[in-house]
Amino acid sequence: METGKAMTRLLRLLLSSLALLTLFAAPAHAERIKDLGTFQGVRPNQLTGYGIVVGLAGTGDDSLDYATQGMKGMVSRFGLTLPQGVNPALKNAAAVLVTADLPAFAKPGQRLDVTVSALGKAKSLRGGTLILTALRGADNEIYGMAQGNLAVGGLGVSGADGSQVSVNIPSAGRIPGGATVERAVATGFDTAPTLTFNLAEADLTTALRVADGINRTFGDRRARAMDAVSVAIDAEPGAEQRILMMGMIENIEVAPADAPAKVIVNARTGTVVINGAVRIHPAAVAHGKLTVSVNESPRVVQPAPFSRGETAVEQSSAIQVTEEKKPLINFKGGASLTDIVKAVNAIGASPADMVAILEALKQAGAMKAELVVL
């Protein structure tokens, strides 16, 4: 027991010292480890539920079967049984799906924000109230209960002639703090043989730097990179010890590796994004634009008097070819992103033209970058 208390005091002292050191000795372009990824098991869980929203101003599901069944199930909780074959008019109610995220370490009694979305033909959920709804996880167990008044940012109005005006989405809304946690999710971080830190983006160099930063901070070899994503960290069992160590690790600053050279092209919107790692090897680019225009000018031809001829239409076409002269661009070796942008802007290339130029540079072997087309 005394050994554990001494270790706790030592870890707290190290944490305080580390916080002071990071104020004066932060490396250039460094990032906190907590911004690069998360610890395995320490993550949110998705919750989903099926419920009924009531109190609508005639904008509900009307005769939707599963809304009717949901309403029957709800009123049966209060001892009310509808006669056989009788369905309630549900213009003031709507079947909805309720979703929420259960954060890591969430405890029973804590509040969660929920999103409520219409499942059927409900026109608007404005002014509605969600009736008590169970929120279930992937294992079909209940982890929360939701209920409350909806905040709807959308607005929908329809006229008698069928015209409609809609602002935003009136068939979905939110209930801030509308759910209560009923069951905690065991993360297992305090009993696992080792702690595992997972990077948000796979990179071997960054994983090695994270492991090295942890080892330099603690002065031992407790961290090791397992692959491009995971870093395994040896830790003593027990929640208190591991929480202290995790808090220290999250605030360690390391310099992540530079991103690989990439050119992202969105063919639908014409957006082209080039990151700073892209370099161009020696190459020359000439980009021209050929325009062919065809003008049709038909004219009516009248026959000579008393010739018994017929009026006819004579076709007259004028074809014109215009070719814009663009200068030849010479890229020197090691051209940077700035050089590429300046050169492409100099010839007045559109986004579509830029895509064609970049593709040609890659095919010619002058651009050593990954070309990603979305």
C-alpha positions in Angstrom: 0.0 0.0 0.0 2.8 2.4 0.9 4.6 1.6 -2.4 1.4 2.4 -4.4 1.0 5.7 -2.6 4.6 6.6 -3.2 4.2 5.8 -6.9 1.1 7.9 -7.1 2.8 10.9 -5.5 5.8 10.4 -7.9 3.5 10.3 -11.0 1.7 13.4 -9.8 5.0 15.2 -9.4 6.1 14.1 -12.8 2.9 15.4 -14.3 3.3 18.8 -12.7 6.9 19.0 -13.9 6.0 18.0 -17.4 3.3 20.7 -17.6 6.0 23.3 -16.6 8.5 22.0 -19.1 6.1 22.0 -22.0 5.6 25.8 -21.5 9.3 26.5 -22.1 10.5 23.7 -24.3 7.8 22.9 -26.8 9.4 21.6 -30.0 8.6 23.5 -33.3 5.4 22.3 -35.1 4.7 19.9 -32.3 1.4 18.4 -31.5 0.0 16.9 -28.3 -0.3 13.2 -28.4 -4.0 13.6 -27.4 -4.6 15.4 -30.7 -3.0 12.6 -32.7 -5.3 9.7 -31.7 -7.1 8.0 -28.8 -6.5 5.2 -26.3 -8.0 1.9 -27.3 -11.3 1.3 -25.5 -11.8 4.9 -24.6 -14.3 5.9 -27.2 -18.0 6.8 -27.6 -20.7 4.3 -28.4 -23.8 4.9 -30.6 -27.3 4.5 -29.2 -30.5 4.3 -31.2 -34.2 4.1 -30.2 -37.7 4.1 -31.8 -40.2 6.5 -30.3 -43.3 8.6 -30.8 -43.4 12.4 -31.0 -46.8 13.9 -30.0 -48.3 17.4 -29.8 -47.8 18.2 -33.5 -50.1 20.7 -35.2 -51.5 18.3 -37.8 -48.1 17.6 -39.4 -47.7 14.0 -38.2 -47.8 10.6 -39.9 -51.6 10.4 -40.2 -52.4 6.7 -41.0 -48.9 5.2 -41.0 -49.1 1.7 -39.7 -46.0 1.5 -37.6 -46.8 4.9 -36.0 -50.2 3.5 -35.1 -48.7 0.4 -33.6 -46.2 2.5 -31.7 -49.0 4.6 -30.3 -51.0 1.5 -29.2 -47.9 0.2 -27.4 -47.4 3.5 -25.7 -51.0 3.9 -24.4 -51.0 0.2 -23.2 -48.4 1.2 -20.6 -51.1 3.2 -18.9 -53.7 0.5 -19.0 -55.6 1.9 -22.0 -56.6 -0.7 -24.6 -58.0 0.4 -27.9 -60.9 -1.7 -29.4 -60.1 -4.2 -32.1 -59.9 -2.6 -35.5 -59.9 0.9 -34.2 -56.9 3.0 -35.1 -56.3 6.5 -33.6 -56.0 9.4 -36.0 -52.3 10.4 -35.8 -52.0 13.7 -37.5 -50.7 15.1 -34.3 -48.1 12.3 -33.7 -45.2 10.9 -35.7 -42.9 7.8 -35.5 -39.3 8.9 -35.1 -35.8 7.4 -34.7 -33.8 8.8 -31.8 -30.0 8.7 -31.9 -27.3 9.7 -29.4 -23.6 9.2 -28.6 -22.6 7.7 -25.3 -19.2 9.1 -24.3 -16.5 7.1 -22.7 -16.7 6.9 -18.9 -20.3 8.2 -18.9 -22.0 7.3 -15.6 -25.7 6.6 -14.8 -27.5 9.9 -14.3 -25.5 12.0 -16.7 -27.4 13.8 -19.5 -26.9 13.3 -23.2 -28.0 15.3 -26.2 -30.3 13.4 -28.6 -31.3 13.9 -32.3 -34.8 13.0 -33.3 -35.6 12.3 -37.0 -39.0 11.5 -38.6 -39.3 8.0 -39.9 -42.4 8.3 -42.1 -44.2 11.1 -43.9 -44.4 13.6 -41.0 -44.1 17.1 -42.5 -42.7 18.8 -39.4 -41.8 18.0 -35.8 -42.0 21.6 -34.7 -43.7 21.9 -31.3 -43.6 18.2 -30.6 -42.7 16.2 -27.5 -40.8 13.0 -27.5 -42.4 10.3 -25.3 -40.2 8.2 -23.1 -37.9 6.2 -25.4 -35.4 3.5 -24.6 -31.9 4.0 -26.3 -30.2 0.7 -27.1 -26.6 -0.1 -28.0 -25.1 -2.5 -30.6 -25.7 -5.4 -28.1 -29.4 -4.5 -27.9 -29.1 -3.5 -24.2 -30.7 -0.4 -22.9 -28.1 2.3 -22.0 -30.3 5.4 -21.8 -33.8 6.8 -21.7 -34.9 9.9 -23.7 -37.8 12.3 -23.4 -38.4 16.0 -23.8 -39.5 18.9 -26.0 -37.9 19.2 -29.5 -36.0 22.2 -30.7 -36.5 22.3 -34.5 -34.6 24.7 -36.6 -36.5 24.1 -39.8 -39.9 25.4 -41.0 -42.3 24.0 -43.6 -45.4 25.7 -44.9 -47.8 24.4 -47.6 -50.8 26.1 -49.3 -54.2 24.8 -50.4 -53.1 24.7 -54.1 -50.2 22.4 -53.3 -47.4 25.0 -53.2 -44.8 24.5 -50.5 -42.0 26.5 -48.8 -39.4 24.8 -46.7 -36.6 26.3 -44.7 -33.9 23.9 -43.5 -35.2 20.5 -42.4 -38.4 20.7 -40.3 -38.6 16.9 -40.0 -35.6 16.6 -37.6 -34.8 18.2 -34.3 -32.7 18.0 -31.2 -33.3 17.7 -27.4 -30.3 19.2 -25.5 -29.8 17.0 -22.4 -32.8 15.0 -23.4 -31.5 11.6 -22.4 -30.3 10.1 -19.1 -27.6 7.5 -19.0 -28.9 4.3 -17.3 -25.9 2.0 -17.7 -22.1 2.6 -17.9 -20.0 0.9 -20.5 -16.9 -1.0 -19.2 -13.9 0.3 -21.1 -11.5 -2.3 -19.8 -8.5 0.1 -19.9 -7.7 -0.6 -16.2 -7.5 -4.4 -16.6 -6.0 -4.9 -20.1 -2.4 -6.3 -20.1 -1.1 -3.1 -21.8 -2.4 0.3 -22.8 -2.8 0.8 -26.6 -2.7 4.2 -28.2 -4.2 4.3 -31.8 -3.3 7.1 -34.2 -6.1 8.7 -36.1 -4.0 8.5 -39.3 -1.7 5.6 -40.0 1.9 6.6 -40.3 5.0 4.6 -39.3 7.2 7.6 -38.6 4.6 9.3 -36.3 4.0 6.0 -34.4 7.8 5.7 -33.8 8.0 9.3 -32.7 5.0 8.9 -30.2 6.7 5.8 -28.7 10.0 7.7 -28.4 8.4 10.7 -26.8 6.7 8.5 -24.2 10.0 6.7 -23.4 12.0 9.9 -23.1 9.4 11.4 -20.7 9.3 8.4 -18.4 13.0 7.5 -18.8 12.4 3.8 -19.8 11.3 1.6 -22.7 7.7 1.1 -21.8 6.3 2.2 -25.1 6.8 0.5 -28.5 5.3 1.0 -31.9 3.4 -2.2 -33.0 2.5 -1.0 -36.5 1.6 2.2 -38.3 -1.4 2.9 -36.0 -0.9 1.3 -32.6 1.6 2.1 -29.8 1.6 -0.5 -26.9 2.5 0.9 -23.5 3.3 -1.2 -20.5 1.4 -0.1 -17.4 0.6 -1.4 -13.9 -3.0 -2.6 -13.4 -5.3 -0.3 -11.6 -7.5 2.6 -12.7 -5.8 5.3 -10.6 -2.3 4.5 -11.8 -3.3 4.3 -15.4 -5.3 7.5 -15.3 -2.3 9.4 -14.1 -0.1 7.9 -16.7 -2.6 8.5 -19.5 -3.0 12.1 -18.4 0.8 12.6 -18.7 1.0 10.8 -22.1 -1.8 12.9 -23.6 0.1 16.2 -22.8 3.5 15.0 -24.3 4.3 17.0 -27.5 5.8 15.3 -30.5 6.4 16.4 -34.1 4.2 14.3 -36.4 5.7 13.1 -39.7 5.0 15.2 -42.8 2.0 14.1 -44.8 2.8 12.1 -48.0 2.6 14.0 -51.2 -1.0 14.0 -52.4 -3.1 15.8 -55.0 -6.9 15.6 -54.3 -9.2 16.2 -57.2 -13.0 16.4 -56.8 -14.3 15.7 -60.3 -17.9 16.7 -59.4 -17.1 20.2 -58.1 -13.8 20.9 -59.9 -12.0 21.4 -56.6 -8.2 20.7 -56.7 -6.2 20.6 -53.4 -2.4 20.1 -53.5 -0.6 19.7 -50.2 2.8 21.2 -49.4 4.8 18.0 -49.8 4.2 17.9 -53.6 7.3 18.5 -55.7 7.8 18.7 -59.4 10.8 17.3 -61.2 12.2 19.0 -64.3 9.4 19.3 -66.9 8.0 21.6 -69.6 4.2 22.2 -70.0 2.4 23.8 -72.9 -1.3 24.1 -72.5 -3.5 25.5 -75.4 -7.2 25.8 -76.0 -8.7 25.0 -79.4 -12.2 26.5 -80.1 -14.3 25.4 -83.1 -17.4 27.5 -83.8 -20.0 26.6 -86.5 -22.5 29.3 -87.4 -25.6 28.4 -89.5 -27.3 31.1 -91.5 -30.0 29.5 -93.7 -31.7 31.7 -96.3 -34.9 31.4 -98.3 -34.5 31.2 -102.1 -37.4 32.3 -104.2 -38.0 30.8 -107.8 -38.1 33.1 -110.9 -41.5 34.4 -111.9 -43.6 31.9 -113.9 -40.9 29.3 -113.6 -43.2 27.0 -111.7 -40.4 26.5 -109.2 -40.8 26.0 -105.4 -39.5 28.1 -102.6 -36.5 26.4 -101.0 -34.2 26.9 -98.0 -30.5 27.2 -98.7 -28.1 26.2 -96.0 -25.2 28.5 -95.3 -22.5 27.4 -92.8 -19.5 29.4 -91.5 -16.8 27.4 -89.6 -14.2 29.2 -87.6 -11.3 27.6 -85.7 -9.5 29.7 -83.0 -6.5 28.4 -81.1 -5.2 30.4 -78.1 -1.5 30.6 -77.9 -0.2 29.7 -74.4 3.4 30.1 -73.3 5.5 27.0 -72.5 6.1 26.6 -68.8 9.4 25.2 -67.6 9.3 23.6 -64.2 12.8 23.4 -62.6 13.7 20.5 -60.4 12.1 20.7 -56.9 9.4 23.1 -57.8 7.2 23.7 -54.8 3.4 24.2 -54.3 3.8 27.9 -54.7 5.7 27.5 -58.0 2.9 25.2 -59.4 0.1 27.6 -58.5 1.9 30.6 -60.0 2.7 28.8 -63.2 -0.9 27.4 -63.7 -2.4 30.8 -62.9 0.0 32.4 -65.4 -1.5 30.5 -68.3 -5.1 31.1 -67.1 -5.9 27.4 -66.6 -9.3 26.5 -65.2 -9.7 23.8 -62.5 -10.5 21.2 -65.3 -7.3 22.3 -67.1 -5.3 22.0 -63.9 -6.5 18.5 -63.5 -5.4 17.6 -67.0 -2.0 19.2 -66.4 -1.4 17.4 -63.1 -2.4 14.1 -64.6 0.0 14.6 -67.5 2.8 15.5 -65.1 2.2 12.3 -63.2 2.1 10.2 -66.3 5.4 11.8 -67.4 7.0 10.9 -64.1 7.6 14.5 -63.2 5.2 14.6 -60.2 5.9 12.1 -57.5 2.6 12.3 -55.6 -0.5 10.3 -55.2 -3.3 11.5 -57.3 -6.7 10.9 -55.6 -9.9 11.5 -57.6 -13.0 11.8 -55.5 
